[in-house]
Amino acid sequence: MSRVYNFSAGPAVLPEEVLREAAEEMLDYKGSGMSVMEMSHRSKVYDSIIKAAEADLRELMQIPDHYKVLFLQGGASQQFAMIPMNLMKNKKAAYIVTGQWAKKAYQEAQNYGEAVKVASSEDETFSYIPDCSDLDIPEDADYVYICENNTIYGTKYKTLPNTKGHTLVADVSSCFLSEPVDVSKYGIIYGGVQKNIGPAGVVIVIIREDLITEDTLPGTPTMLKYKTHADADSLYNTPPAYGIYVCGKVFQWLKKMGGLEAMKQHNEEKAKILYDFLDQSKMFQGTVRKEDRSLMNVPFVTGDKDLDAKFVKEAEAAGFVNLKGHRTVGGMRASIYNAMPKEGVEKLVAFMKKFEEEN
């Protein structure tokens, strides 16, 4: 069986050489006589794995020293509660709702205080990013929350919102490590790794140290306090050890590829191939306002449900899998994360051209 071109939104494609390396080490990690899946998270050998992963991530993102890197569980969705539990000192926060996940985070925050929706693009099925240069942010808001790249709708913030001095919290699950980022602009930047970094089950939280306090909302479970994990270097309890190990391999792969500047260039080239085709195609159209397009997730439609279904079916038969769009948008979606090779996008476009000619 040869590998397919996997356009899944997550869990998603991983670099082939990372998978091969993990396979080679599956039964015996570096002479330890066991798999990383089997070793104690308190062992010296595992300690070096998690420490190296953090060091490589810090190097890739140039994370300042006064930020902690936490490897946690519960996915991005658990952060929807953890963030307000730890940060809502004034019981108020501003949310910009640009998609399903931002909306879920906004709804979850209402359990803990007053979540104020300061901007939204729901009026046009989240197909654009609203102007965030002069938002009406409450003075006493504890933070401003965004989802930076919207996996389902294929939009991406090109400019961060003007938070008017408030702490910015960003979910970057689907654009994590796809381009350079200035971590110092955020209070918390976090994401589930199953889209662009590793296997599902790990969420990475990069948090400014002054936001890590004992002063959480009453009733916050021990496991949902950032301080618990920061004080224990992500080893308070058994972490998702194998997932972190694979993430570490992906960080090393990214360094070998030339780091985040090189990835950005690679991702822009890939996305351009697909968007250029969509812009001139008579059958397929993109669904996002041009200036807000994501480099990672590209939704498109034919305008005919039956034709969409036929395309997805024939694409799968030709080795292009997981192209069905999210149920809220319909049509198709190609997620072209870091590990998707350029040739995968070129071949997809060639297939789309052929499909258009035949139909």
Solvent accessible surface area in square Angstrom, and as a share of the most:
residue,aa,sasa,rsa
1,M,219,0.98
2,S,91,0.59
3,R,139,0.51
4,V,61,0.35
5,Y,43,0.16
6,N,35,0.18
7,F,1,0.00
8,S,17,0.11
9,A,17,0.13
10,G,29,0.28
11,P,89,0.56
12,A,16,0.12
13,V,20,0.11
14,L,27,0.14
15,P,8,0.05
16,E,75,0.34
17,E,72,0.33
18,V,4,0.02
19,L,64,0.32
20,R,146,0.53
21,E,70,0.32
22,A,10,0.07
23,A,68,0.52
24,E,142,0.64
25,E,27,0.12
26,M,70,0.31
27,L,152,0.75
28,D,66,0.34
29,Y,19,0.07
30,K,152,0.64
31,G,69,0.66
32,S,41,0.27
33,G,60,0.58
34,M,70,0.31
35,S,7,0.04
36,V,2,0.01
37,M,119,0.53
38,E,120,0.54
39,M,13,0.06
40,S,59,0.38
41,H,31,0.14
42,R,144,0.53
43,S,29,0.19
44,K,187,0.79
45,V,45,0.26
46,Y,0,0.00
47,D,46,0.24
48,S,65,0.42
49,I,15,0.07
50,I,10,0.05
51,K,119,0.50
52,A,44,0.34
53,A,2,0.01
54,E,50,0.22
55,A,57,0.44
56,D,15,0.08
57,L,0,0.00
58,R,55,0.20
59,E,106,0.48
60,L,18,0.09
61,M,5,0.02
62,Q,152,0.68
63,I,12,0.06
64,P,37,0.23
65,D,133,0.69
66,H,93,0.41
67,Y,1,0.00
68,K,60,0.26
69,V,7,0.04
70,L,1,0.00
71,F,5,0.02
72,L,10,0.05
73,Q,70,0.31
74,G,41,0.39
75,G,22,0.21
76,A,17,0.13
77,S,61,0.40
78,Q,72,0.32
79,Q,0,0.00
80,F,10,0.04
81,A,13,0.10
82,M,3,0.01
83,I,1,0.00
84,P,0,0.00
85,M,21,0.10
86,N,5,0.02
87,L,8,0.04
88,M,1,0.01
89,K,95,0.40
90,N,85,0.44
91,K,101,0.43
92,K,42,0.18
93,A,0,0.00
94,A,0,0.00
95,Y,2,0.01
96,I,0,0.00
97,V,0,0.00
98,T,0,0.00
99,G,1,0.01
100,Q,35,0.15
101,W,83,0.29
102,A,0,0.00
103,K,64,0.27
104,K,87,0.37
105,A,1,0.00
106,Y,35,0.13
107,Q,91,0.41
108,E,56,0.25
109,A,0,0.00
110,Q,84,0.37
111,N,105,0.54
112,Y,47,0.18
113,G,23,0.22
114,E,97,0.43
115,A,13,0.10
116,V,38,0.22
117,K,88,0.37
118,V,26,0.15
119,A,17,0.13
120,S,35,0.22
121,S,0,0.00
122,E,70,0.31
123,D,111,0.58
124,E,104,0.47
125,T,79,0.46
126,F,9,0.04
127,S,25,0.16
128,Y,30,0.12
129,I,14,0.07
130,P,17,0.11
131,D,114,0.59
132,C,12,0.07
133,S,68,0.44
134,D,114,0.59
135,L,13,0.07
136,D,129,0.67
137,I,15,0.07
138,P,30,0.19
139,E,161,0.72
140,D,66,0.34
141,A,7,0.05
142,D,24,0.13
143,Y,0,0.00
144,V,0,0.00
145,Y,1,0.00
146,I,0,0.00
147,C,6,0.04
148,E,13,0.06
149,N,3,0.01
150,N,4,0.02
151,T,5,0.03
152,I,7,0.03
153,Y,10,0.04
154,G,0,0.00
155,T,0,0.00
156,K,19,0.08
157,Y,5,0.02
158,K,123,0.52
159,T,112,0.65
160,L,47,0.24
161,P,10,0.06
162,N,69,0.35
163,T,18,0.11
164,K,93,0.39
165,G,83,0.80
166,H,30,0.13
167,T,24,0.14
168,L,8,0.04
169,V,0,0.00
170,A,0,0.00
171,D,4,0.02
172,V,6,0.04
173,S,10,0.06
174,S,1,0.01
175,C,11,0.07
176,F,2,0.01
177,L,5,0.02
178,S,3,0.02
179,E,41,0.18
180,P,52,0.33
181,V,44,0.25
182,D,72,0.37
183,V,3,0.02
184,S,64,0.41
185,K,125,0.53
186,Y,5,0.02
187,G,0,0.00
188,I,0,0.00
189,I,2,0.01
190,Y,0,0.00
191,G,0,0.00
192,G,0,0.00
193,V,0,0.00
194,Q,42,0.19
195,K,27,0.12
196,N,8,0.04
197,I,0,0.00
198,G,4,0.04
199,P,42,0.26
200,A,59,0.45
201,G,40,0.39
202,V,0,0.00
203,V,0,0.00
204,I,0,0.00
205,V,0,0.00
206,I,0,0.00
207,I,0,0.00
208,R,55,0.20
209,E,75,0.34
210,D,92,0.48
211,L,28,0.14
212,I,25,0.13
213,T,45,0.26
214,E,124,0.55
215,D,90,0.47
216,T,22,0.13
217,L,24,0.12
218,P,130,0.82
219,G,77,0.74
220,T,13,0.08
221,P,64,0.40
222,T,71,0.41
223,M,77,0.34
224,L,27,0.14
225,K,50,0.21
226,Y,0,0.00
227,K,54,0.23
228,T,20,0.11
229,H,10,0.04
230,A,3,0.02
231,D,101,0.52
232,A,34,0.26
233,D,89,0.46
234,S,6,0.04
235,L,21,0.10
236,Y,99,0.38
237,N,55,0.28
238,T,79,0.46
239,P,8,0.05
240,P,24,0.15
241,A,17,0.13
242,Y,47,0.18
243,G,10,0.10
244,I,0,0.00
245,Y,7,0.03
246,V,7,0.04
247,C,0,0.00
248,G,8,0.08
249,K,19,0.08
250,V,3,0.01
251,F,0,0.00
252,Q,89,0.40
253,W,25,0.09
254,L,0,0.00
255,K,74,0.31
256,K,147,0.62
257,M,83,0.37
258,G,49,0.47
259,G,13,0.13
260,L,9,0.05
261,E,124,0.56
262,A,34,0.26
263,M,1,0.01
264,K,69,0.29
265,Q,115,0.51
266,H,41,0.18
267,N,0,0.00
268,E,76,0.34
269,E,72,0.33
270,K,0,0.00
271,A,2,0.01
272,K,126,0.53
273,I,45,0.23
274,L,0,0.00
275,Y,19,0.07
276,D,67,0.35
277,F,10,0.04
278,L,6,0.03
279,D,71,0.37
280,Q,109,0.49
281,S,17,0.11
282,K,185,0.78
283,M,23,0.10
284,F,0,0.00
285,Q,78,0.35
286,G,26,0.25
287,T,44,0.26
288,V,15,0.09
289,R,109,0.40
290,K,128,0.54
291,E,107,0.48
292,D,11,0.06
293,R,31,0.11
294,S,0,0.00
295,L,37,0.18
296,M,2,0.01
297,N,0,0.00
298,V,0,0.00
299,P,4,0.02
300,F,0,0.00
301,V,32,0.19
302,T,17,0.10
303,G,71,0.68
304,D,68,0.35
305,K,173,0.73
306,D,116,0.60
307,L,38,0.19
308,D,14,0.07
309,A,63,0.49
310,K,87,0.37
311,F,0,0.00
312,V,25,0.14
313,K,156,0.66
314,E,63,0.28
315,A,0,0.00
316,E,96,0.43
317,A,93,0.72
318,A,54,0.42
319,G,19,0.19
320,F,15,0.06
321,V,23,0.13
322,N,80,0.41
323,L,2,0.01
324,K,146,0.62
325,G,10,0.09
326,H,31,0.14
327,R,196,0.72
328,T,56,0.33
329,V,38,0.22
330,G,27,0.26
331,G,15,0.14
332,M,0,0.00
333,R,28,0.10
334,A,0,0.00
335,S,0,0.00
336,I,0,0.00
337,Y,1,0.00
338,N,3,0.02
339,A,17,0.13
340,M,1,0.00
341,P,56,0.35
342,K,77,0.33
343,E,85,0.38
344,G,0,0.00
345,V,0,0.00
346,E,79,0.35
347,K,101,0.43
348,L,0,0.00
349,V,11,0.06
350,A,58,0.45
351,F,28,0.12
352,M,0,0.00
353,K,99,0.42
354,K,113,0.48
355,F,2,0.01
356,E,41,0.19
357,E,145,0.65
358,E,114,0.51
359,N,68,0.35
